[in-house]
Amino acid sequence: SGDLHCTSGCGYQSKRKDDWQRHEEINQPQEIWSCIRCRTQSRRHHFIAHRKDKLIEHIKNKHADLLDKNRNQLFVERLDDLVNKSKFDVPPTFKRRCGFCGQRFFNWKKRNTHIFRHFKNKI
């Protein structure tokens, strides 16, 4: 429990700003990652994530054969290549109006900073 609440109303609460922001992106994703390897192998259920770190974890766990861990530089370059090819450009979607005061936002980070300040009673 905590003083930061999900703005979509699911009941999630947190004390940490980073955890709260990460949760907000579950309901309002700002990036979409779809594993390029899964897609090119025509898998019916390919991996999709809204966080880059989750895609990297997936590639390391499910596609280790593509990565040469013995040659560290190649590992990093190959991983970066797979990650970059897996990113989908999506228009940012999020609740533009602050639920506290009604202020309108066009920038995700500014929106979150503003709402965080409401939660901390600094506005």
Backbone as ProteinMPNN parsed JSONL, in Angstrom:
{"seq_chain_A": "SGDLHCTSGCGYQSKRKDDWQRHEEINQPQEIWSCIRCRTQSRRHHFIAHRKDKLIEHIKNKHADLLDKNRNQLFVERLDDLVNKSKFDVPPTFKRRCGFCGQRFFNWKKRNTHIFRHFKNKI", "coords_chain_A": {"N_chain_A": [[0.838, -1.182, 0.0], [0.314, 2.341, -0.403], [0.8, 5.879, -1.006], [0.543, 6.551, -3.635], [-1.561, 6.116, -6.306], [-3.158, 4.041, -8.78], [-4.136, 5.601, -11.741], [-6.027, 4.639, -13.389], [-7.817, 3.329, -11.927], [-7.642, 0.702, -10.879], [-6.985, -0.059, -8.363], [-4.389, -0.419, -7.58], [-1.607, 0.443, -5.54], [1.236, 2.302, -4.466], [4.32, 3.093, -2.813], [6.548, 3.995, -3.98], [7.756, 6.119, -6.518], [8.87, 5.272, -9.001], [7.881, 2.635, -9.252], [5.139, 3.159, -9.329], [4.95, 4.715, -11.71], [5.777, 2.804, -13.581], [3.693, 1.002, -13.306], [1.563, 2.597, -14.215], [2.091, 2.597, -16.93], [1.286, 0.099, -17.698], [-1.45, 0.19, -18.137], [-1.507, 2.339, -19.829], [0.343, 2.21, -22.185], [3.474, 3.416, -23.399], [5.357, 2.613, -25.125], [5.792, -0.078, -27.423], [6.89, -3.337, -27.728], [7.664, -5.956, -29.82], [8.771, -9.084, -30.218], [11.14, -9.566, -32.661], [12.31, -11.916, -33.549], [10.499, -13.934, -32.795], [8.356, -13.106, -34.385], [9.389, -13.393, -37.002], [9.692, -16.077, -37.141], [7.22, -16.935, -37.497], [5.547, -17.569, -35.357], [2.575, -18.332, -33.669], [1.893, -17.114, -31.298], [3.526, -14.617, -30.538], [5.998, -12.823, -28.623], [5.09, -9.974, -26.81], [5.625, -6.828, -25.354], [5.424, -4.025, -23.096], [7.554, -2.864, -22.074], [10.994, -2.252, -22.441], [12.989, -3.614, -20.974], [11.733, -6.004, -20.368], [11.493, -7.185, -22.871], [14.215, -7.582, -23.468], [14.887, -9.407, -21.477], [13.266, -11.544, -22.324], [14.457, -12.146, -24.855], [17.031, -12.955, -24.06], [16.363, -15.217, -22.557], [14.768, -16.875, -24.23], [15.87, -16.881, -26.772], [18.583, -17.439, -26.75], [20.331, -18.742, -28.384], [20.899, -17.036, -30.451], [22.656, -15.252, -29.505], [26.001, -14.539, -28.779], [27.554, -15.246, -26.097], [30.151, -15.573, -25.314], [31.727, -13.824, -26.641], [31.76, -10.826, -25.772], [31.307, -8.166, -26.892], [30.096, -8.703, -29.363], [27.825, -9.94, -28.415], [26.492, -7.791, -27.136], [26.083, -6.056, -29.347], [24.506, -7.665, -31.042], [22.288, -8.148, -29.43], [21.355, -5.506, -29.092], [20.654, -4.986, -31.754], [18.545, -6.823, -32.186], [16.719, -5.862, -30.302], [16.252, -3.219, -31.228], [15.039, -3.76, -33.7], [12.709, -4.804, -32.838], [11.079, -2.892, -31.813], [8.071, -1.071, -31.893], [6.732, 1.754, -33.359], [4.481, 3.693, -31.807], [1.719, 5.871, -31.479], [1.753, 7.985, -28.678], [-0.45, 7.286, -26.077], [-2.494, 8.388, -23.555], [-4.204, 9.315, -20.539], [-5.087, 12.51, -20.826], [-5.965, 14.577, -19.205], [-5.567, 15.816, -15.92], [-6.69, 14.099, -13.124], [-7.078, 15.321, -10.725], [-7.06, 18.177, -10.932], [-7.776, 18.847, -13.499], [-6.039, 19.877, -15.385], [-4.554, 19.864, -18.621], [-2.474, 17.654, -20.494], [0.221, 17.034, -22.788], [2.469, 15.656, -22.781], [3.916, 12.773, -21.591], [5.776, 12.395, -19.442], [5.706, 14.882, -18.145], [3.046, 14.912, -17.377], [2.985, 12.759, -15.531], [4.78, 13.697, -13.574], [3.39, 15.936, -12.674], [0.985, 14.766, -11.636], [2.108, 13.147, -9.677], [3.027, 15.115, -7.937], [0.591, 16.069, -6.976], [-0.245, 13.8, -5.526], [1.65, 13.866, -3.524], [0.911, 16.087, -2.229], [1.924, 18.571, -3.049], [0.939, 20.399, -4.7]], "CA_chain_A": [[0.0, 0.0, 0.0], [1.071, 3.575, -0.459], [0.018, 7.071, -1.305], [0.452, 6.715, -5.088], [-2.632, 5.226, -6.749], [-3.376, 3.87, -10.213], [-5.096, 6.581, -12.252], [-7.061, 3.928, -14.146], [-8.794, 2.85, -10.963], [-7.592, -0.743, -10.617], [-6.738, -0.282, -6.947], [-2.949, -0.515, -7.308], [-1.017, 1.514, -4.744], [2.673, 2.162, -4.267], [5.021, 4.162, -2.102], [7.681, 4.41, -4.813], [7.379, 6.776, -7.77], [9.244, 4.434, -10.147], [6.925, 1.526, -9.346], [3.859, 3.735, -9.747], [5.043, 5.072, -13.129], [5.823, 1.553, -14.343], [2.325, 0.482, -13.301], [0.748, 3.447, -15.086], [2.334, 2.204, -18.32], [0.559, -1.138, -18.003], [-2.746, 0.61, -18.678], [-1.313, 3.397, -20.819], [1.703, 1.965, -22.69], [4.112, 4.467, -24.187], [6.172, 1.912, -26.117], [5.399, -1.465, -27.646], [7.986, -4.169, -28.213], [7.204, -7.256, -30.304], [10.012, -9.798, -30.53], [11.351, -9.764, -34.095], [12.617, -13.331, -33.791], [9.227, -14.668, -32.732], [7.546, -12.726, -35.554], [9.95, -13.943, -38.239], [9.524, -17.531, -37.109], [5.781, -17.146, -37.691], [4.891, -18.154, -34.186], [1.216, -17.816, -33.501], [1.841, -16.278, -30.098], [4.839, -14.029, -30.329], [6.161, -12.063, -27.388], [4.821, -8.537, -26.867], [5.814, -6.191, -24.049], [5.387, -2.562, -23.111], [8.803, -2.402, -21.464], [12.203, -2.725, -23.109], [13.696, -4.583, -20.135], [11.039, -7.294, -20.478], [11.891, -7.75, -24.164], [15.6, -8.051, -23.332], [14.809, -10.631, -20.67], [12.705, -12.57, -23.206], [15.46, -12.538, -25.855], [18.09, -13.707, -23.373], [15.847, -16.505, -22.089], [14.152, -17.705, -25.273], [16.631, -16.869, -28.025], [20.005, -17.397, -26.383], [21.103, -19.269, -29.51], [21.27, -15.925, -31.327], [23.604, -14.384, -28.82], [27.298, -15.149, -28.489], [27.928, -14.719, -24.785], [31.6, -15.684, -25.13], [32.329, -12.623, -27.236], [30.886, -9.847, -25.14], [30.924, -7.069, -27.777], [29.128, -9.239, -30.317], [26.605, -10.159, -27.633], [25.83, -6.497, -26.953], [25.642, -5.56, -30.656], [23.417, -8.514, -31.537], [21.136, -7.88, -28.581], [20.857, -4.177, -29.472], [20.024, -5.112, -33.065], [17.253, -7.496, -31.993], [15.839, -4.95, -29.562], [15.864, -2.117, -32.118], [14.124, -4.265, -34.729], [11.484, -5.259, -32.175], [10.297, -1.754, -31.325], [7.014, -0.537, -32.737], [6.402, 3.149, -33.094], [3.051, 3.872, -31.557], [1.434, 7.206, -30.957], [1.534, 7.912, -27.238], [-1.828, 7.452, -25.626], [-2.633, 8.446, -22.106], [-5.227, 10.244, -20.068], [-4.482, 13.837, -20.963], [-6.403, 15.48, -18.132], [-5.278, 15.466, -14.532], [-7.901, 13.77, -12.383], [-7.181, 16.18, -9.547], [-7.344, 19.588, -11.217], [-8.26, 19.018, -14.864], [-5.023, 20.395, -16.307], [-4.369, 19.003, -19.792], [-1.067, 17.381, -20.798], [0.57, 16.432, -24.071], [3.746, 14.999, -22.543], [3.742, 11.72, -20.586], [6.602, 12.634, -18.253], [5.178, 16.057, -17.441], [1.79, 14.47, -16.767], [3.279, 11.952, -14.349], [5.382, 14.567, -12.56], [2.3, 16.758, -12.148], [0.104, 13.936, -10.807], [2.908, 12.762, -8.511], [3.023, 16.258, -7.011], [-0.716, 16.049, -6.301], [-0.223, 12.727, -4.529], [2.529, 14.282, -2.421], [0.333, 17.345, -1.719], [2.811, 19.691, -3.344], [0.195, 21.306, -5.584]], "C_chain_A": [[0.88, 1.241, 0.0], [0.185, 4.732, -0.837], [-0.056, 7.389, -2.793], [-0.536, 5.675, -5.612], [-2.711, 5.17, -8.269], [-4.443, 4.858, -10.682], [-6.17, 5.936, -13.127], [-8.072, 3.257, -13.229], [-8.768, 1.368, -10.651], [-7.35, -1.063, -9.142], [-5.269, -0.409, -6.582], [-2.492, 0.701, -6.51], [0.47, 1.244, -4.582], [3.198, 3.325, -3.446], [6.123, 4.753, -2.97], [7.218, 4.965, -6.156], [7.694, 5.901, -8.98], [8.276, 3.274, -10.34], [5.569, 2.018, -9.837], [3.872, 4.066, -11.241], [5.053, 3.827, -14.01], [4.418, 0.943, -14.413], [1.417, 1.295, -14.225], [0.901, 3.031, -16.548], [1.718, 0.857, -18.677], [-0.76, -0.781, -18.68], [-2.625, 1.628, -19.801], [0.09, 3.277, -21.422], [2.21, 3.092, -23.581], [5.022, 3.884, -25.265], [5.629, 0.491, -26.244], [6.588, -2.193, -28.27], [7.407, -5.527, -28.604], [8.422, -7.993, -30.844], [10.118, -10.118, -32.023], [11.622, -11.23, -34.415], [11.338, -14.167, -33.762], [8.376, -14.369, -33.963], [8.072, -13.367, -36.825], [9.869, -15.463, -38.279], [8.054, -17.918, -37.25], [5.121, -17.878, -36.534], [3.521, -17.522, -34.026], [1.132, -16.847, -32.33], [3.222, -15.691, -29.852], [4.822, -13.092, -29.125], [5.941, -10.574, -27.63], [4.976, -7.98, -25.455], [5.69, -4.683, -24.194], [6.617, -1.968, -22.437], [9.995, -3.059, -22.15], [12.923, -3.788, -22.285], [13.043, -5.962, -20.19], [11.36, -7.973, -21.809], [13.303, -8.321, -24.075], [15.641, -9.353, -22.537], [14.292, -11.795, -21.524], [13.753, -13.066, -24.203], [16.555, -13.376, -25.206], [17.624, -15.1, -22.966], [15.388, -17.428, -23.214], [14.967, -17.811, -26.556], [18.131, -16.776, -27.771], [20.888, -17.902, -27.516], [21.567, -18.165, -30.459], [22.409, -15.084, -30.764], [24.881, -15.144, -28.488], [27.817, -14.555, -27.187], [29.432, -14.779, -24.539], [32.336, -14.478, -25.696], [31.436, -11.451, -26.866], [30.429, -8.731, -26.078], [29.885, -7.531, -28.797], [27.784, -9.465, -29.631], [25.816, -8.858, -27.513], [25.287, -5.976, -28.283], [24.456, -6.36, -31.176], [22.138, -8.274, -30.728], [20.52, -6.528, -28.935], [20.113, -4.228, -30.806], [18.639, -5.75, -32.94], [16.25, -6.579, -31.292], [15.343, -3.836, -30.481], [14.866, -2.562, -33.182], [12.782, -4.701, -34.139], [10.59, -4.113, -31.718], [9.275, -1.313, -32.364], [6.802, 0.916, -32.364], [4.891, 3.253, -32.952], [2.823, 5.295, -31.075], [1.165, 7.1, -29.458], [0.067, 8.154, -26.903], [-1.829, 7.448, -24.107], [-3.732, 9.429, -21.759], [-4.605, 11.629, -20.0], [-4.83, 14.776, -19.809], [-6.042, 14.926, -16.762], [-6.6, 15.226, -13.811], [-8.108, 14.622, -11.137], [-7.673, 17.585, -9.902], [-7.829, 19.853, -12.642], [-7.249, 19.577, -15.849], [-4.774, 19.376, -17.409], [-2.879, 18.873, -20.116], [-0.903, 16.728, -22.156], [1.892, 15.678, -23.976], [3.584, 14.04, -21.365], [4.523, 12.012, -19.306], [6.102, 13.83, -17.453], [3.87, 15.715, -16.734], [2.069, 13.725, -15.469], [3.893, 12.782, -13.227], [4.303, 15.41, -11.889], [1.414, 15.942, -11.196], [0.831, 13.481, -9.545], [2.908, 13.885, -7.474], [1.679, 16.381, -6.293], [-0.713, 14.995, -5.196], [0.603, 13.115, -3.305], [2.089, 15.619, -1.814], [1.255, 18.541, -1.907], [2.18, 20.651, -4.346], [-1.053, 21.726, -4.829]], "O_chain_A": [[2.055, 1.182, 0.364], [-1.03, 4.587, -0.973], [-0.655, 8.393, -3.177], [-0.357, 4.479, -5.381], [-2.373, 6.134, -8.955], [-5.521, 4.944, -10.094], [-7.11, 6.604, -13.557], [-9.061, 2.686, -13.691], [-9.774, 0.82, -10.199], [-7.496, -2.212, -8.723], [-4.932, -0.498, -5.401], [-2.922, 1.827, -6.758], [0.905, 0.092, -4.565], [2.595, 4.397, -3.394], [6.58, 5.87, -2.731], [6.395, 4.359, -6.842], [6.874, 5.796, -9.892], [7.895, 2.964, -11.469], [4.928, 1.369, -10.663], [2.926, 3.741, -11.959], [4.413, 3.799, -15.062], [4.009, 0.43, -15.455], [0.592, 0.726, -14.94], [-0.057, 3.106, -17.318], [1.64, 0.514, -19.857], [-1.135, -1.389, -19.683], [-3.529, 1.766, -20.625], [0.934, 4.144, -21.197], [1.475, 3.643, -24.401], [5.409, 4.58, -26.204], [5.079, -0.066, -25.293], [7.202, -1.71, -29.221], [6.733, -6.17, -27.799], [9.03, -7.562, -31.824], [9.292, -10.846, -32.574], [11.196, -11.723, -35.46], [11.134, -15.018, -34.628], [7.747, -15.269, -34.52], [7.286, -13.838, -37.647], [9.969, -16.063, -39.349], [7.698, -19.09, -37.134], [4.236, -18.71, -36.735], [3.346, -16.32, -34.226], [0.382, -15.872, -32.375], [3.993, -16.214, -29.048], [3.768, -12.637, -28.679], [6.53, -9.988, -28.538], [4.516, -8.581, -24.484], [5.835, -4.139, -25.289], [6.724, -0.756, -22.25], [10.0, -4.264, -22.404], [13.418, -4.767, -22.844], [13.728, -6.978, -20.072], [11.485, -9.196, -21.868], [13.557, -9.426, -24.556], [16.357, -10.287, -22.899], [14.824, -12.903, -21.451], [13.919, -14.273, -24.377], [16.959, -14.4, -25.756], [18.397, -16.057, -23.021], [15.602, -18.639, -23.148], [14.769, -18.739, -27.341], [18.853, -16.103, -28.507], [22.059, -17.534, -27.604], [22.537, -18.353, -31.194], [23.037, -14.304, -31.48], [24.835, -16.262, -27.975], [28.442, -13.494, -27.18], [29.935, -14.102, -23.643], [33.446, -14.16, -25.267], [30.477, -11.134, -27.569], [29.25, -8.379, -26.059], [28.909, -6.828, -29.059], [26.732, -9.205, -30.213], [24.611, -8.832, -27.761], [24.151, -5.504, -28.342], [23.501, -5.783, -31.696], [21.044, -8.207, -31.287], [19.301, -6.415, -29.064], [19.071, -3.593, -30.969], [17.674, -5.262, -33.528], [15.075, -6.536, -31.656], [14.148, -3.542, -30.511], [13.949, -1.816, -33.524], [11.827, -4.939, -34.878], [9.462, -4.343, -31.282], [9.577, -1.199, -33.552], [6.705, 1.258, -31.186], [4.136, 2.936, -33.871], [3.645, 5.853, -30.348], [0.426, 6.218, -29.021], [-0.557, 9.099, -27.386], [-1.222, 6.585, -23.472], [-4.133, 10.261, -22.574], [-3.701, 11.877, -19.202], [-4.053, 15.675, -19.484], [-6.192, 13.735, -16.489], [-7.514, 16.047, -13.879], [-9.198, 14.636, -10.564], [-8.58, 18.116, -9.262], [-8.248, 20.967, -12.955], [-7.562, 19.738, -17.028], [-4.782, 18.169, -17.163], [-2.123, 19.84, -20.028], [-1.762, 15.976, -22.615], [2.375, 15.128, -24.965], [3.168, 14.442, -20.279], [3.982, 11.887, -18.207], [6.078, 13.793, -16.223], [3.621, 16.179, -15.621], [1.469, 14.016, -14.435], [3.56, 12.589, -12.058], [4.309, 15.575, -10.669], [1.129, 16.38, -10.081], [0.239, 13.435, -8.467], [2.802, 13.629, -6.275], [1.638, 16.758, -5.122], [-1.128, 15.265, -4.068], [0.278, 12.729, -2.182], [2.797, 16.206, -0.995], [1.355, 19.409, -1.04], [2.82, 21.606, -4.786], [-1.861, 22.494, -5.351]]}, "name": "protein", "num_of_chains": 1, "seq": "SGDLHCTSGCGYQSKRKDDWQRHEEINQPQEIWSCIRCRTQSRRHHFIAHRKDKLIEHIKNKHADLLDKNRNQLFVERLDDLVNKSKFDVPPTFKRRCGFCGQRFFNWKKRNTHIFRHFKNKI"}
